[in-house]
């Protein structure tokens, strides 16, 4: 089986000649005309980068057209010459990342020695593309206020995108696009992979790229061409800066501290001390020539020193309320080199490394003694060779490598020889966790990607064809070590403590603990891609985009003792054919375009989503055991002594008793299992779009696009050993019921291991492709390129996302009863449904002030959905509390009560608080002679000091039901930042 699949993978790779797509590059096309507008074949056209001197040369075809692809974005000089005509040169043509600019050149009669210099604005509208998205420029990256120096936050300036600023892990800002899980995006840097293949992109890019090192990035949210894939969300396509013919660079410093930060809402309310915060981001960049016009270098160094303020707010246990700081120390390095060997061959290499240790992380509702620590080193390297084979063909080879070396743990684990058994047990009370964090895991994951690419321009074949065909191979491997929960976690489902040995109401009702020892396992995957794309320009107005992509994903899961799939018989989805069809119609003069299309897009299977298939085997050396197996011990919530022996002494771990039941280092019988589905497929999304874009004047464009996306074959986890209570009371034990599929599987295992193989007493799950979601959105954008002293951007999205799944990871159906998942009852908004999203940003130079400048970013968002339930009753007796409360208005109690108005009786039927934040910058730009400038500025974050709350608890049995107790992860109290940037 393995040899057949790998053979198919290699065949796909080598059958397809790869294409240099616009992954990290740009292209320009046009016609060479005489004074009467007739075409001129045979003209020599040179496209020269004004900063580096690197150039490409081609000859206009029989119909006068020229085409130059696979060049780095930037400002270019385009010149054309032909015997009998004056040479024409047009400078300052801005070629943007991932776009095709149309630039016609008109020659005048005269001697070639005469030169005509033409000045004109670069086109704003790509009249040849059906893609929906936008570009963020260097100016926006360095001139708009940024609270944490992460470029992912800038992605949210575009419509259809909701950014989340992470307070959990440095550099882990993420985005939600098209109502999709944040995992489902594809980050590319200089054309290479920059993704986390283990957890997906829910924590952003694999290696954070400094904003000072980015030249430009493009975001494609819909209808991206067949050259792009591995995502049902967005493609974020960034390029780093390169050196130029002049030594250029920057030095920068940004500073915040406690005196510049307002006290946050809960710190003031609880009279907690103001945390002693600080934030410094400093560093510099430099680039220049190694050989003028031929070879250049670029270097970036960035340092962060962050003590971020954190407020702990636990309404039911105010003695734990306090403030603290999370400490982060970061070094980031970027090195890049580019070399033009000759007129037809260039090569380049770029290396990025970031080390970002973090201490005293307060994640979720925990006390100070349940803090975490994280040590993370990320790297990415990409090298490419670009060869011009003829006037109409270009070939590129690219090799990329990414690595993450990360450890998530806690101070006890790190200070006790990395042995979790030396740590106290975790106490998980009803609304908070205390005493000890139970996280202790590490991994090293590598991804190696190779693609060989070629592009052809074929003019005069019933129109002009920009053809790209391509292929790619990627290998991903992840080595995992996990000691998580080896200290044990005592759960208190109906108590917030403190524990009192004389009060049985305060006793724990569950214990979960990893038994056997630490867990080690290795995951690997092979990904092969082939695609073909023809951008067929039938005439000067109509362009058809015809593409086809094929993705093959091979993840060799051992399937040990998996009687459903069969040992070693991992599923391979071989039908991932993706048509991409669209059009763009120039409504006049290259300034107005109507566009639309249909495309199918397959995601990839991230290791995090199927990790249980590697570890959840019937026999194992490490697994998590729950006591008692039938669910929470019913006695403590009734004030009676626990019936489970390991709970009778309260939250005191009897490790000797546990080791006697599950001897460390031995092969243990697991109480449950995670088995695969032989028909498991890769989820897909189909998109339909129609839109319009108009250029107004020389610097302004407006666009509107309607998007309908429907996702199918989404993975859901089905329980094949379901539980059923005897009554609807949550104190009634959960009794495992098995199923026909599990009975058959158990019978096969008994044939292998003998009749003593006992029935499973824990959870047994299999994945099913039964999830579906639908997303509709209107995306509107007004974009004014910087001109006459100011720029501005307005983005608005009206959206609705719903389905029979939350859309997050591999979800479950809380309505499953026995073998029926009741997905009709699981219908409702997805977790990422946010109806309104408005962003207004811009920069302005104040006239007659000789350097005074302002910039701003304002964002307003609707609230996110959540469910209202009652944890005191289980109406369908399935052991899961998911049944929605009746429709109506619901309110919490107390000063921070929240009212859920217009609540619908469905999953995610309530919506939480909205979000608003206004950030401003005021600065002055001093001329220092020549090209040197110093910009001193002050940033004001959350100018209105708006408190942006997280969703409250929706469990009516919770003492904090509909009470606001925490903040949105993107929230910051009002703060001021001083900064300076010197560029030369």
Secondary structure as UniProt FT lines:
FT   HELIX           2..15
FT   STRAND          26..33
FT   TURN            35..36
FT   TURN            41..42
FT   STRAND          44..49
FT   TURN            50..52
FT   STRAND          55..59
FT   TURN            62..63
FT   STRAND          65..71
FT   STRAND          74..81
FT   TURN            83..84
FT   STRAND          87..95
FT   TURN            97..98
FT   STRAND          100..102
FT   STRAND          105..106
FT   TURN            112..113
FT   STRAND          115..118
FT   TURN            127..128
FT   STRAND          132..137
FT   HELIX           138..143
FT   HELIX           152..155
FT   TURN            156..157
FT   TURN            159..160
FT   STRAND          161..164
FT   TURN            170..171
FT   STRAND          174..177
FT   TURN            178..179
FT   TURN            182..183
FT   STRAND          186..189
FT   TURN            190..191
FT   STRAND          192..193
FT   TURN            197..203
FT   HELIX           211..213
FT   STRAND          214..222
FT   TURN            226..227
FT   STRAND          235..240
FT   STRAND          248..257
FT   HELIX           258..260
FT   HELIX           265..269
FT   TURN            270..271
FT   STRAND          278..291
FT   TURN            292..294
FT   STRAND          295..312
FT   HELIX           315..320
FT   STRAND          322..342
FT   TURN            343..344
FT   STRAND          345..361
FT   HELIX           368..370
FT   STRAND          372..390
FT   TURN            391..392
FT   STRAND          393..409
FT   HELIX           411..415
FT   TURN            416..418
FT   HELIX           420..422
FT   STRAND          426..428
FT   STRAND          433..434
FT   STRAND          441..458
FT   STRAND          464..482
FT   TURN            484..487
FT   STRAND          489..491
FT   TURN            493..494
FT   TURN            501..502
FT   HELIX           504..506
FT   STRAND          510..515
FT   STRAND          519..537
FT   STRAND          542..554
FT   TURN            560..561
FT   TURN            563..565
FT   TURN            567..568
FT   STRAND          577..586
FT   TURN            589..590
FT   STRAND          592..602
FT   HELIX           607..615
FT   STRAND          619..620
FT   STRAND          623..627
FT   TURN            629..630
FT   HELIX           636..638
FT   HELIX           645..647
FT   TURN            648..649
FT   HELIX           655..661
FT   TURN            664..665
FT   STRAND          668..669
FT   STRAND          673..675
FT   TURN            678..679
FT   STRAND          684..696
FT   TURN            697..699
FT   STRAND          700..719
FT   STRAND          723..724
FT   TURN            730..731
FT   STRAND          735..736
FT   HELIX           740..753
FT   TURN            755..756
FT   STRAND          764..787
FT   TURN            788..789
FT   STRAND          790..803
FT   STRAND          811..812
FT   TURN            814..815
FT   TURN            818..819
FT   TURN            823..826
FT   STRAND          828..829
FT   TURN            831..832
FT   STRAND          836..845
FT   TURN            847..848
FT   STRAND          852..861
FT   STRAND          865..866
FT   TURN            871..872
FT   TURN            875..876
FT   STRAND          888..891
FT   TURN            895..896
FT   STRAND          899..903
FT   STRAND          910..911
FT   STRAND          915..927
FT   TURN            930..931
FT   STRAND          933..941
FT   TURN            943..944
FT   TURN            956..957
FT   TURN            959..960
FT   TURN            969..970
FT   STRAND          975..983
//
